Amino acid sequence: MTTLSQEHAPVLEALNRYKSMRVVPFDVPGHKRGKGNRELTDFLGEKCLTVDVNSMKPLDNLCHPVSVIKDAEMLAAEAFGAKHAFFMVNGTTSAVQSMVMCACKRGEKIIMPRNVHRSAINALILSGAVPVYVNPGVNHELGISLGMTLADVEQAILENPDAKAVLVNNPTYYGVCSHLQAITELAHRHNMLVLVDEAHGTHFYFGVGLPASAMSVGADMAAVSMHKSGGSLTQSSLLLVNGLDEGYVRQIINLTQTTSGSYLLISSLDISRRNLALRGREIFEKVAQMAEYARTEINQIGGYYAYSRELINGDSVYDFDHTKLSVLTLDIGLAGIEVYDLLRDEYDIQIEFGDIGNILAYISIGDRILDLERLVSALSEIKRRYAKDRAGMLSQEYIRPQVVLGPQEAFYAESEATPLQESLGRICGEFVMCYPPGIPILAPGEKVTAKVLEYIQYAKEKGCFLTGTQDSLVNRIQTVKE
């Protein structure tokens, strides 16, 4: 692909050359390498502010790269086993939206699991593509949605032979993987593209004994959150592509991605790619060992269930990401969000999220055994101090939607603010979701059912952070005018 090796970091090297040139800046940003905003410089540091620069010839341009960014993207493609890699600075949200908009035009169908991140459904609102939802499997003991079964995907394909693409989560937030290779081969036999949301799967490309990555099984596109398990700065991501026209994909990306790409984010992608290419195998071996240590310790407390590869059933759980530390909390009589709040408020421990039945502690490149021991100790103490009978606890995480209108049609339809309890039977015109993980309870175009209302009310009572609605208190939701 390139004469450069994985030891190089072209953007980093270009920024260091630029710093040594002592250029006088009469361009943006207006803080002028930090001199114009001393408070910001004192907070972030002079080294940071001196490389918060504008696009220019020596540093290339993210919208149309021809030199150092192009070289850095080529090295990323090589490291991840893709034909092309695109640096994304609007987050993996932008990468997911670009995938969908590359594959589907207005009115065209895309097959996807309903437990997708809101970014995928946002892409349908933007593009006008029509979802064909595959209901994921559900583990009723854990109350979590699983992957798509191969039979369900095949049925959706046979019933919708005109669909343009299949979108797959790899993995889900909890660590569950569908049979990605079989789904990819099936979709390709029916001339459909395979798009993979790998927001939580960066490490699959470098670790040993981990689930298969999208590029390794021949998927067409993958959105990869380098900032999650890959160590880059928040909001930096990659869009990996096999086979699609590079120029067309770039055009689609440029519809929504900023024209002022941050060199802090761009350089963090370049540096992190080099780190993973050179040391990823040993890094993620250590991460997996730490996760296994924590799982073992938590399961010895009793009352908690830190689950892993024992869930694998060859279909809806084809594989499991054992670097994930997902823990069921219901048996100590506490919702996951209640444990989440206690860890933060009483023990100064910030985990990734808590839902109504589980917590997720994200273990990655920067964690230490000492920190995990503190987490285990806190969980043990929470059980001792706060455990109660689990009677009346809800566990069901996934509610099958009743889709009445397409997301775009419903979102832009005339709507009215409706009190929650009066919305029963109406068509929702906006999102309602717990964040994290950002998987909609209701999406635009879906009917408000009694089960949905029960879930929303329960989530509010337990302290889940509900988002997506115009009403910040989520006492009313927008419903399509009848």
C-alpha positions in Angstrom: 0.0 0.0 0.0 2.7 2.5 1.0 6.5 2.6 1.4 5.9 3.8 4.9 6.0 1.2 7.7 3.7 0.9 10.8 6.5 2.5 12.9 5.7 5.8 11.1 3.1 8.4 12.2 2.9 10.8 9.3 0.6 13.3 10.8 2.5 13.4 14.1 5.8 13.9 12.2 4.3 16.7 10.1 3.0 18.5 13.1 6.5 18.3 14.8 8.1 19.7 11.6 5.5 22.5 11.6 6.2 23.4 15.2 9.9 23.7 14.5 9.3 26.2 11.6 8.2 29.0 13.9 5.4 30.0 11.5 3.6 33.3 12.3 -0.1 32.5 12.2 -2.5 34.8 10.3 -5.1 32.0 10.0 -7.6 30.4 12.3 -8.0 29.3 15.1 -8.1 32.7 16.7 -6.4 31.7 19.9 -3.1 31.8 17.8 -1.4 28.7 19.2 -2.7 29.5 22.7 -1.3 33.1 23.0 -4.8 34.6 22.7 -6.4 32.5 25.4 -4.1 32.1 28.4 -6.8 30.5 30.5 -7.3 27.8 27.9 -3.6 27.3 27.5 -3.1 27.0 31.2 -5.8 24.4 31.4 -4.9 22.3 28.3 -1.2 23.0 28.1 0.9 24.8 25.6 1.9 21.6 23.7 -1.7 20.9 23.0 -2.6 24.5 21.9 0.4 24.8 19.5 -0.9 21.9 17.4 -4.5 23.0 17.4 -4.0 24.3 13.9 -5.8 24.9 10.6 -5.5 22.8 7.5 -2.6 24.0 5.3 -0.3 22.5 2.6 2.3 21.0 5.0 -0.4 19.4 7.1 -2.9 18.3 4.4 -6.7 18.6 4.4 -9.0 16.0 5.9 -11.8 16.7 3.4 -9.4 15.9 0.5 -6.2 14.4 1.7 -3.3 14.2 -0.7 -0.2 14.0 1.5 0.4 13.2 5.2 -3.2 12.5 6.1 -3.5 10.3 3.1 -0.4 8.4 4.2 -1.7 8.1 7.7 -5.0 6.7 6.4 -3.2 4.2 4.2 -1.2 3.0 7.2 -4.5 2.6 9.1 -6.0 0.6 6.3 -3.0 -1.7 6.3 -3.1 -2.1 10.1 -6.8 -3.0 10.0 -6.8 -5.1 6.9 -9.0 -2.8 4.9 -8.7 -1.4 1.4 -9.3 2.1 2.6 -9.5 3.8 6.0 -11.0 7.2 6.6 -10.2 9.4 9.6 -13.4 10.5 11.3 -13.5 13.4 13.7 -17.3 13.6 14.2 -17.3 10.4 16.2 -18.4 6.9 15.2 -21.9 8.4 14.9 -20.7 10.1 11.7 -19.0 6.9 10.5 -22.2 4.9 11.0 -24.2 7.5 9.2 -21.8 7.6 6.3 -22.0 3.8 5.9 -25.8 3.9 5.7 -25.8 6.8 3.3 -23.2 5.1 1.1 -25.3 2.0 0.8 -28.9 3.3 0.6 -30.7 6.1 -1.1 -34.1 7.5 -0.2 -36.8 4.7 -0.1 -34.3 1.9 -0.3 -34.3 -0.8 2.4 -31.7 -1.8 4.9 -31.9 -4.9 7.1 -30.7 -4.2 10.7 -31.2 -5.3 14.3 -33.5 -3.1 16.3 -31.0 -2.9 19.1 -28.8 -0.5 17.1 -27.3 2.7 18.4 -29.4 5.8 17.7 -26.8 6.9 15.1 -28.0 4.2 12.7 -31.6 5.3 13.0 -30.5 8.9 12.7 -28.9 7.9 9.4 -32.4 6.7 8.2 -33.9 10.0 9.1 -31.2 11.8 7.2 -31.2 9.5 4.1 -34.8 8.4 3.9 -33.7 4.8 3.8 -36.3 2.3 5.2 -35.4 -0.1 8.0 -36.3 -3.8 7.9 -35.8 -4.7 11.6 -34.6 -8.1 12.7 -35.5 -8.6 16.3 -32.5 -9.8 18.2 -32.6 -12.8 20.6 -33.1 -12.1 24.2 -31.5 -13.6 27.3 -34.4 -13.4 29.8 -32.2 -14.2 32.8 -29.9 -11.3 32.1 -32.6 -9.1 30.4 -30.3 -8.2 27.5 -30.7 -8.3 23.8 -28.4 -10.7 21.9 -27.3 -10.9 18.3 -29.3 -11.7 15.2 -29.7 -15.4 14.4 -28.7 -16.5 10.9 -32.2 -17.8 10.2 -33.8 -14.5 11.1 -31.4 -12.6 8.8 -32.0 -15.1 6.0 -35.8 -14.7 6.4 -35.5 -10.9 6.3 -33.4 -11.2 3.1 -35.8 -13.6 1.4 -38.8 -11.4 2.3 -36.9 -8.2 1.2 -34.8 -9.2 -1.8 -34.6 -5.6 -2.9 -32.8 -4.5 0.3 -29.4 -2.9 -0.3 -27.5 -3.8 2.8 -27.4 -5.6 6.1 -26.1 -3.8 9.2 -24.6 -5.8 12.1 -23.5 -4.9 15.6 -20.0 -6.4 16.3 -20.2 -6.6 19.3 -23.2 -5.2 21.2 -22.6 -3.0 24.1 -22.6 -6.0 26.4 -20.1 -8.0 24.3 -22.4 -10.3 22.3 -21.5 -11.1 18.7 -23.6 -12.5 15.9 -22.2 -15.0 13.3 -20.6 -12.2 11.3 -18.9 -14.4 8.7 -22.0 -16.4 7.9 -24.2 -13.3 7.7 -21.6 -11.6 5.4 -21.5 -14.6 3.1 -25.3 -14.8 3.1 -25.8 -11.1 2.3 -23.2 -11.2 -0.5 -24.9 -14.2 -2.1 -27.9 -11.9 -2.4 -25.9 -8.9 -3.7 -26.3 -6.9 -0.5 -23.6 -4.9 1.2 -22.6 -5.7 4.8 -22.1 -2.7 7.1 -20.7 -3.3 10.6 -21.0 -1.1 13.7 -17.8 -1.9 15.5 -17.9 1.0 17.9 -16.9 -1.5 20.6 -14.7 -3.7 18.5 -11.4 -1.9 17.8 -9.5 -4.5 19.7 -10.8 -7.4 17.5 -8.3 -6.3 14.9 -5.3 -6.8 17.2 -6.1 -9.2 20.0 -5.7 -12.9 20.0 -8.6 -15.2 20.7 -11.2 -12.4 20.3 -14.2 -12.5 18.0 -13.7 -12.0 14.2 -13.5 -8.4 12.9 -15.5 -7.0 10.1 -12.6 -6.7 7.6 -11.3 -10.2 8.4 -14.6 -11.8 7.2 -15.0 -9.6 4.1 -17.6 -7.1 5.2 -17.9 -4.0 3.0 -17.7 -1.3 5.6 -17.0 -0.9 9.4 -17.3 2.0 11.8 -14.6 1.6 14.4 -14.4 3.7 17.6 -10.7 4.1 18.1 -11.3 6.3 21.1 -13.1 3.5 23.0 -10.7 0.5 23.2 -8.0 1.9 20.9 -6.7 4.8 23.1 -7.3 7.8 20.8 -9.0 11.0 21.9 -12.8 11.1 22.4 -14.7 11.7 19.2 -12.0 10.2 16.9 -12.9 7.2 14.8 -12.2 5.2 11.7 -14.4 4.2 8.8 -13.0 1.1 7.1 -14.0 0.2 3.6 -13.5 -2.9 1.3 -14.5 -2.6 -2.3 -16.6 0.6 -2.4 -15.3 3.5 -4.5 -13.0 5.6 -2.3 -13.9 8.9 -3.9 -17.7 8.3 -3.5 -17.3 7.3 0.1 -15.3 10.5 0.8 -18.1 12.6 -0.8 -20.6 11.0 1.5 -18.4 11.5 4.5 -18.0 15.2 3.6 -21.8 15.7 3.6 -21.8 15.6 7.4 -18.2 15.7 8.6 -16.7 19.1 9.6 -14.5 21.0 7.2 -12.4 22.1 10.2 -10.9 18.7 11.2 -9.2 18.9 14.6 -5.5 18.0 14.4 -5.6 17.0 18.0 -8.1 14.2 17.0 -6.4 13.4 13.7 -3.0 13.1 15.3 -4.4 10.9 18.1 -5.8 8.5 15.5 -2.3 8.4 13.8 -0.4 7.8 17.1 -2.9 5.3 18.4 -2.9 3.3 15.2 0.9 3.1 15.4 0.7 1.9 19.0 -1.9 -0.8 18.2 0.0 -2.0 15.1 3.2 -2.3 17.1 1.9 -3.4 20.5 -1.8 -4.3 20.2 -1.4 -8.0 20.6 0.3 -7.7 24.0 -2.0 -4.8 25.1 -5.2 -6.7 24.5 -3.8 -9.9 26.0 -3.3 -7.9 29.2 -6.8 -6.3 28.9 -8.4 -9.8 28.6 -6.4 -11.1 31.6 -7.6 -8.1 33.7 -11.2 -8.6 32.7 -11.0 -12.3 33.6 -9.4 -11.5 36.9 -12.2 -9.0 37.7 -14.9 -11.4 36.5 -13.6 -14.2 38.8 -13.4 -11.9 41.8 -16.9 -10.4 41.3 -18.5 -13.8 40.8 -16.9 -15.0 44.1 -18.8 -12.1 46.0 -22.1 -13.8 45.3 -25.3 -12.1 44.2 -23.6 -10.6 41.1 -23.1 -12.5 37.8 -20.3 -11.3 35.6 -21.0 -13.2 32.4 -18.7 -14.2 29.6 -18.1 -16.9 27.0 -20.4 -19.4 28.7 -23.3 -17.6 27.0 -22.1 -18.7 23.5 -24.8 -20.8 21.8 -23.4 -20.8 18.2 -26.2 -18.5 16.9 -27.6 -15.5 18.7 -24.5 -15.5 20.8 -22.0 -16.8 18.2 -19.1 -15.3 20.1 -18.5 -13.1 23.2 -16.0 -10.4 23.8 -14.4 -11.5 27.0 -12.6 -8.1 27.5 -16.1 -6.8 28.4 -16.9 -6.7 32.1 -20.7 -6.9 32.0 -22.4 -7.7 35.3 -26.0 -8.7 36.2 -27.0 -6.9 39.5 -30.7 -7.9 39.9 -30.0 -10.7 42.4 -28.8 -8.2 45.0 -32.1 -6.4 44.6 -30.6 -3.4 42.8 -31.0 -2.1 39.3 -27.8 -1.7 37.4 -28.3 2.1 37.3 -28.6 2.1 41.1 -25.2 0.3 41.4 -23.8 2.7 38.9 -24.9 5.7 41.0 -23.6 4.2 44.2 -20.2 3.5 42.7 -19.9 7.1 41.6 -21.5 8.8 44.5 -20.2 6.7 47.4 -16.9 5.3 46.0 -15.7 7.7 43.4 -15.7 5.0 40.7 -17.1 5.9 37.3 -18.2 2.9 35.2 -19.4 3.0 31.6 -23.1 2.5 32.3 -25.9 1.0 34.3 -29.2 0.0 32.9 -32.2 -1.6 34.7 -30.5 -5.0 35.2 -26.7 -4.7 34.4 -23.6 -2.6 34.8 -20.7 -2.4 32.4 -17.2 -1.5 33.5 -15.1 -0.7 30.4 -11.6 -2.3 30.7 -9.0 -1.1 28.2 -5.5 0.0 27.5 -5.1 2.3 30.5 -6.5 0.2 33.4 -4.5 -1.4 36.3 -5.1 -4.3 38.6 -5.1 -2.0 41.5 -8.1 -0.1 40.1 -10.0 -3.3 39.5 -9.4 -4.4 43.1 -11.0 -1.1 44.2 -14.0 -1.8 41.9 -14.4 -5.4 43.3 -14.1 -4.2 46.9 -16.7 -1.5 46.3 -19.2 -4.0 44.7 -18.7 -6.3 47.7 -19.4 -3.5 50.1 -22.5 -2.3 48.1 -23.9 -5.8 48.4 -23.3 -5.8 52.1 -24.8 -2.3 52.7 -27.6 -2.1 50.2 -28.7 -5.5 49.0 -32.4 -6.2 49.3 -35.1 -8.6 48.0 -35.3 -8.5 44.2 -39.1 -8.8 44.2 -40.7 -6.4 41.7 -37.5 -5.8 39.8 -37.9 -5.5 36.0 -35.4 -7.3 33.9 -36.7 -7.1 30.3 -34.3 -4.9 28.3 -35.7 -5.4 24.7 -39.2 -4.6 23.7 -40.2 -5.6 20.1 -41.2 -2.4 18.3 -44.5 -2.0 16.4 -43.3 0.0 13.4 -46.0 2.1 11.7 -44.1 4.7 9.8 -40.6 5.1 8.5 -38.2 7.1 10.7 -37.8 10.0 8.3 -41.6 10.3 7.7 -42.4 10.2 11.4 -39.6 12.5 12.5 -40.6 15.3 10.0 -44.4 14.7 10.4 -46.5 17.3 12.2 -46.4 16.3 15.9 -47.7 17.4 19.3 -46.3 17.2 22.8 -48.3 14.4 24.5 -48.3 13.5 28.2 -46.7 10.1 28.6 -49.8 8.3 29.9 -51.9 9.9 27.2 -49.6 8.7 24.4 -50.7 5.0 24.6 -51.5 3.8 21.1 -50.0 6.9 19.4 -47.1 7.0 16.9 -43.9 8.4 18.4 -42.2 11.2 16.5 -38.9 11.3 18.3 -36.5 9.1 20.2 -36.7 7.9 23.8 -33.6 6.2 25.1 -31.4 5.5 28.1 -28.0 7.0 27.5 -25.6 5.2 27.7 -26.0 2.9 25.8 -28.1 5.0 23.4 -30.3 2.2 22.1 -33.8 3.6 21.5 -36.7 2.4 23.7 -38.8 4.2 21.1 -37.8 5.5 17.7 -39.7 7.8 15.3 -42.5 5.9 13.6 -43.1 3.3 16.4 -46.3 2.8 18.3 -46.3 3.6 22.0 -47.4 0.5 23.8 -48.2 -0.3 27.4 -44.9 -2.3 27.8 -43.0 0.7 26.4 -44.6 3.1 28.9 -44.0 0.7 31.8 -40.3 0.5 30.9 -39.9 4.3 30.5 -41.6 4.9 33.9 -39.5 2.3 35.6 -36.3 3.6 34.0 -37.2 7.1 35.3 -37.9 5.9 38.8 -34.6 4.0 38.9 -32.7 7.1 37.8 -31.7 6.2 34.2 -30.6 9.2 32.1 -33.3 9.4 29.5 -32.6 11.4 26.4 -33.8 12.0 22.8 -37.0 13.9 23.7 -37.8 17.6 23.3 -39.0 17.6 26.9 -35.9 17.3 29.0 -37.9 15.8 31.9 -39.5 13.2 29.6 -43.0 13.8 31.0 -44.2 14.4 27.4 -43.2 12.9 24.1 -43.8 14.1 20.6 -46.4 12.0 18.8 -47.6 12.3 15.2 -50.8 14.3 14.9 -53.7 12.0 13.9 
